[in-house]
Amino acid sequence: MRAPRARVARRPVHGVLLLDKPLGLSSNDALQKAKWLLRAEKAGHTGTLDPLATGVLPLCFGAATKFSQLHLDADKTYEAVALLGIKTSTGDAEGEVIAQRPVNVTEAQIAEVTRRFTGRLRQVPPMHSALKKDGKALYEYARAGIEVERAPRDVEIFELNVALAHMVHGNTAINIRARCSKGTYIRTLGEDIGEALGCGAHLTALRRTATGNFDLARCVTLEALEAMTEPERLACLLPVESLLPDHIRVTLDADNAGRFLSGVRRRGHWPDAEQVAVYGEAPHALLGSAHIKAGELIPGRLLSPPEIQQILEYPESKP
């Protein structure tokens, strides 16, 4: 009989861990594993990756969870492999084969679909997705054999590269690299490209290589995290403000910082701005987000004084 996992003494941990999510693990399972390793009290992730997908999964801890929604809107970059000639019920290798067609694809056709699928597109979300309808995820309906109507969604493919590849056993595949807007389904993109090529397709591999300003170069694996000491794990955390890369900075003196943290608007000679990261002067610390309108600094998501103090007391958690 398997021994129960020992209880872990939780503690406040604040920051962002860039995880290279492994194959076969859900995003939530990966989050819970990292949360346990860091002994963190509070954690969340910024956008789900399917169990069959790997790659960049930013995990937010403590105060960073207050800004995780901002990163859901970030552009994403993916690399995928789609096997041509075989269509499955799920659009990936987990599904049952529902159609097979011969493959006769030329480089000219590849160039044409690359042009066709670059730019603004309308996608119908796949049934095997976490998108909800009437409070239930679409994949729950799909598993019950129920197909529900889904409204097309507007997405954008900013950059697309499609190239022929040859897999084992002579099956023809294509490599897909796409930088796209939030809400883009790469499985659907692969299926749609397969249909445009006249043979159908399904994904056999999917890897997210970047989300916003975060890329694989700064990611850590769960295996590496497990092998680290506790201080080494904390040193992997990026600061909370790494979630606010495009925010302009405003720094307040001690008196104004205290009032701002109480939710009081401050006046100054600032130009209008939608995204502002507000810092205290002494000590230098992130206070929260805001926007500026007509010279007023209007508080948004704020850190609590205990959170700010905890961040200042754990300098080892900063890169």
N, C-alpha and C positions, 0 to 999 in steps of 0.2 A: 504494500500500500504506500502511495506517495505521501511523504511528509508534508504538512502544511507549510506554506511560505512564512517565514518569520515576520512579525509585525515590524514596520519601519517607523522610526520617530520622524514625523514630518517637520518641515521648517519652511520659513519664507524664502523663496528663491525667485529672483526677478531677472528676466532677460529672454533672449531668443536663441534657441538651439537649432542649427541647420542640420537636419538629419537626412542622410541618404537612405530612404526607406527601402528595406529589402523586399525581394519577391515573395509573394505568398502571405504577407502580413497586412492586415487592414490598417488604415491610418490610425484608428483609435487604439488598436492593439500596440502599435509602435509608440504612440503617445504615452500609453499607460506604462510601458516598459521603461521609457526614458524618464517618466515622472518618478517611478520607483527607484531608479538608479540615482537620481538627483535628490531623492527624499523631499520632493517639492509638494507644497500644500495645494497649489492651484496651477492648472495647466490647460492648454487648448491648442488646436492646430489651425492653420490658415488655408483651408481648402483640402478636400479629400483626394487621395490617390487610391485607385482600385487595388485590390490585393495583387493582381497580375501586373501592376505598374510599379516601377521603381523610381528613385531619384529624389529631387529636392522637395523636402517637406519641412517648412519652418514650424517649429514648435514654440509656443509662447508660454512663459511662466510668470506667475505673479502679476505685477503691474503691466507687463507686456500684453496680457490678454485684453486689456482695455483698448488696445489699438489694432488687434488682430483683424477686425473687420476691414480696416483700410487696405490690408494686403490682399484681401480676397479679390479686390478690383484690379490687381496688378496683371500686366501681360505675362504670359507663360511661354516657355519654349520646350518643345517636345521632339524626341527622336523615336521613330516607330518603324517596325517592319510589318508589311502587309503581304500575306500570301495570296497570290492571284489565282483565280479559277475556282475557288471554293468559298461559298457563303455559309455562314453559321447563324444559328438562332440568336446569338448574343453579340455578334460582330467581332468576337475574339475567339481564342483557342479553347475557351471553356464550354462553348455552346456546341449543339449538335449540328452536323452538316445538313443543310437544307437545300443546297443546290450546287451543282458542279458544271463548269463550262470549260471548253478548250481555251487556251491562252495563245493569243497571237498578237503580241504588242510590239510596236516599233518605237524607236527613239523619238520620231516625230509626234507620235501620240502622247508620249510622256511629256514632251515640251508643251503640247497643247493643253493637257490637263493641268500642268503647273500654272500656266497663264489663267486658265479658266477658274481655278480654285484659289487664286490670290486676290485679296481684296475683300469686299463685303459679301457675305453669304447669308443665306437663310438655312438653318438646320432644324430638323425635327429631332428632339431629344430621343435617345434610344430607350426602349422599355427597360432594359437592364441598366438602370442608372439610379442614383440616389435622389433625383428630383422628386418632389412630393406632389401628390394630387389628392385632395380631400384628406390630408393628414397622413397619408400612407406613401412610402417610397414606391416609385414605379417598379423597381425590381420585385417588390412584394406581390404586385399584381401579376408580373411576368411569371413568377414562380408558381402562381396559382392558375396559370394558363389563360389569364385575362389580359386582353390588349385594350388600352384606353386611348382616347383621342389626346394628342399632344399638339399644342400650338407651336408653329415654327418660331425660332428665335433668331434674332439678328446677331451675327458674330462677324469678326474680321480677322482675316489671315494677313498679317503684315508682311511676312516673308515666308516663302514656301520653296522647298527643294525636293524634287521627286527624282529618284534614279533607279534604274533597273538593277536588280541583284539576283544572284542564283543561289538557291538554298540546297541543302543536302537532298539527295534522291532526285535531283533534277527539277524540282518544283521552282517555278519562277516567282520571284517576290520583288517588291519595291521597297526601297528605303525612303522614308518620309521625314523631313525635318521642317517643323513649322513653328514660327513665332506668332502667337495669336492672342486675341482678346479673352477676357474672362468668359466663362460659359461655353467655350468651344469644346466639342466632343471629338477627340481624335479618332475614336472608333468609328464614329459617323463619317468623319472626313475620309478615313480609309475605305469604308464601304462605298461612299459616293464616288470616290476616285475609281474604285474597281468597277462600278457600274458604268462610269463614263468611258472606261477602257473596253467595255463590252464583255467582261468575263467575271465580274464580281470579285470580292476580296474579303479577307478578315484579318485582324491584327494578330500577330504571334508574339510581339514584344512592344512594350511602351515604356519610355524613360523620360521623366521630366528633368531637363538639364538646367532650367533657370525659371525663377518666378520673381518678377520685379527686378530688384538689384541683387538678388541672391542667386548664386550659381553653385554648381557641384564642387568647384575648387575649394569652397569653404565648408563643405559638408563633412560630417563625421558619421560613421556607421555605428549601429548598435553594438556590433562585435567589438569595435575599437573602444566604445564608451564603457563596455563591461570590463575591459582589461585595464582601465585607468583607475588611478586613485581618486578619492573624492575631490581634492583640490584641482586635479587635472580636469575632471568633469566640469567643475565650475568655471575653469579657465576657457572652456569651449563656448561659453555663453557670450553672445553679442549683447551690447547694452540695449535697453528698452528703446532708445531713440533711433536705433537702426531701422525701426519700422516707419520712421518719419523722414526718409531721405530727401524728399522734395519739399519739405516744409521750410519756410523762411524762419530764421531764428530771432527771437526777441528775448532780451535779458532784463530782468527786473531787480531793483534794489530790495533790501530786506522788508521794508514796510509794504511796498506794492506787491511783493511776492506773497506775503501773508494774506493780503486782501484778495489777491487773485485766487489763491488756494481755497478761500472761503466762498468762491463763486461770484465775486464782485468784479464788475467791469472796470478796466483801467483806461485812462485817457493819455494819449501821447501823440507825437508827430510821426505817425506811421502811415504808410500808404495802405490802401485797401488790399487785403489778401485773404484767400479762402483757406489756405493751409499754413498754420503757424505753430512752431514748436516753442514753448515758453520755458525759460530757464530762470532759476534764482541766481543771484550774483555771488552771495557769500553765505553758505558754501555753494559752489557751482553744481547745480543739479537740475534735472528735468522736472518741471512742475506739471506739465500737461500740454494739451493741444488747445488751439483757439482759432478764431478768425478775426480779422480787423475790418471794421466798416465805419467810415466817417470819423477816423481817429480813435475809435473805441476798440479796445482789446476785449473780445467777448469769449469767456471761458467755454471750452468744449469738454473733452474727457480729462479729468484731473487725477493726479496721483494723490494719495492720502499722505499726511505727515509721517505716519509710521512706515509707509512704503518707501518714502524718500530717505528716511533715517536708515532703514535696513539696507538700501542700495549703497548708501555712503559707508556703512559699516562692513560691507563685503567687497573691498576693492579687488579681491582676487577673482571676482566674477566678471570683471571687465577685461576685454581683449588687450 
